[in-house]
């Protein structure tokens, strides 16, 4: 059975000054779903980490925008960050990249990177006992 969700899509300029906008958006969306303040703060850290890495990327063939799509479920949420393959390939390189992946993995219930023409970085967080409901 497919679970109903609300979908919010944001098309952002690849500029650092919009990271705060996404943090604020995530805070409101997670509060709507019912997450506690500590979880909201954790996910804001994750989203900031991903967005900061995206906007600081120096790929030559990159777009000047990126897309963030949110799915809000009754028992959680998912965020999808769509970026060029060039950005995703370099996003989590080196020691700082490995550290970022460890932080993201520890603060979310779901974290993946899938690539074809573009790459999608997916994170997910679920309420209480329903952690496995969307897997």
VENFENMO-V353030 format. One record per backbone hydrogen bond with DSSP energy under -1.0 kcal/mol. CO is the residue of the C=O (numbers start at 1). NH is the residue of the N-H. Records with the same first field share a line. If there is no record, write none. Layout:
CO->NH / NH
This chain:
6->72
8->70
10->68
12->66
13->15
15->18
16->19
18->22
19->23
20->24
21->25
22->26
23->27
24->28
25->29
26->30
27->31
28->32
29->33
30->34 / 35
36->40
37->41
38->42
39->43
40->44
41->45
42->46
43->47
44->48
45->49
46->50
47->51
48->52
49->53
50->54
51->55
52->56
54->57
64->14
66->12
67->82
68->10
69->80
70->8
71->78
72->6
75->127
76->73
77->125
78->71
79->123
80->69
81->121
82->67
83->119
84->88
85->89
86->90
87->91
90->93
93->97
94->98
95->99
96->100
97->101
98->102
99->103
100->104
101->105
102->106
103->107
104->108
110->124
112->122
114->120
118->116
119->83
120->114
121->81
122->112
123->79
124->109 / 110
125->77
127->130
130->133
132->135
